[in-house]
Amino acid sequence: MKSYLIIGLESSCTRLVSKMMALNLGVIDSISGWDGRDFISSNDFSVTHRSLPHGKVGHGRDIVSLEYCKGFDVIIISTRDINCVIESKIKNHQRDKALAIKENKESIRQMQKILSNYKNSIVFSYEAAFILQEYYTKSFLNNLGIKNPIHVNFNNVNKKYLVGEKND
């Protein structure tokens, strides 16, 4: 079984990237076939989602270790504009701004370590996916050896955090 780990800062679109991977690997039949949390598998593939830090506030949050990453064939690091990530994280995951920033700094250091230690790691950019849409996602998926990729639409989730932008 080929295993995929999708990681990124909280609110960096890791769940959507996890769902995109599960869809394109045939683990799910539609984008709504899984909520993108935790783990899903078929006979041939597994997709694991871990936002960094992983865990629930107050229930022990940890950074995905280098040792943990050894168990995966492909590691995808999902990125998104850092300012929008922190605003969304504070709204949805970690209300304490100082702690949210501290967690992000620690998580970024860990993602850097993963990139420098594992040749099987690759970066997925939400902004590139939003701007270039299927041209980016198909290229990304083709580079992973996925033939005839299914495009998943990336909406402008950053819009609500940008000064001067209207939410219409």
Residue pairs with C-beta under 8 A, 6 or more apart in sequence:
1 41
1 43
1 44
1 45
1 46
2 44
2 45
2 46
2 73
2 74
3 45
3 46
3 47
3 48
3 71
3 72
3 73
3 74
4 21
4 25
4 45
4 46
4 47
4 48
4 72
4 73
4 74
4 75
4 76
5 48
5 50
5 64
5 69
5 72
5 74
5 75
5 76
6 14
6 17
6 18
6 21
6 47
6 48
6 49
6 50
6 76
6 78
6 124
7 14
7 50
7 51
7 52
7 64
7 75
7 76
7 77
7 78
7 111
7 114
8 14
8 17
8 51
8 52
8 77
8 78
8 79
8 80
8 111
9 51
9 52
9 79
9 80
9 82
9 85
9 89
9 104
9 107
9 108
9 111
10 51
10 52
10 53
10 85
10 88
10 89
10 92
10 93
10 94
10 103
11 51
11 80
11 84
11 85
11 88
11 89
11 92
11 93
12 51
12 78
12 79
12 80
12 85
12 126
13 78
13 80
13 126
13 129
13 154
13 157
14 36
14 49
14 50
14 51
14 78
15 35
15 36
15 37
15 49
15 51
16 36
16 152
16 154
17 76
17 78
17 124
17 126
18 34
18 36
18 47
18 48
18 49
19 28
19 31
19 34
19 35
19 36
19 152
20 31
20 137
20 152
21 47
21 76
22 28
22 33
22 34
22 36
22 40
22 45
22 47
23 29
23 30
23 31
23 33
23 150
23 152
24 141
24 146
24 149
24 150
25 42
25 44
25 45
25 47
25 146
26 42
26 44
26 45
27 34
27 40
27 41
27 42
27 45
27 46
27 47
28 34
28 40
31 152
34 40
36 49
37 49
38 48
38 49
39 46
39 47
39 48
39 49
40 46
40 47
41 47
48 72
50 64
51 93
52 63
52 64
52 103
52 107
52 110
52 111
53 61
53 62
53 63
53 103
53 106
53 107
54 61
54 62
54 63
54 64
55 61
55 62
57 93
57 94
61 103
63 106
63 107
63 110
64 110
64 114
66 113
66 114
66 117
69 75
69 114
69 117
69 118
69 121
72 120
73 120
74 120
74 121
74 122
74 144
75 114
75 118
75 120
75 121
75 122
76 121
76 122
76 123
76 124
77 111
77 114
77 115
77 121
77 122
77 123
77 124
78 123
78 124
78 126
79 123
79 124
79 125
79 126
80 125
80 126
80 127
80 157
80 158
81 126
81 127
81 158
82 104
83 161
84 157
84 158
84 161
84 162
85 104
86 97
86 100
86 101
86 104
87 161
88 157
88 161
89 100
89 104
90 97
90 100
93 100
94 100
94 103
114 121
115 121
115 123
122 143
122 144
124 140
125 136
126 154
126 157
127 158
128 136
129 136
129 137
129 140
129 154
130 154
130 155
130 156
130 157
130 158
133 151
133 153
133 154
134 151
137 149
137 151
137 152
137 154
138 149
138 151
141 149
142 149
159 165
159 167
160 167
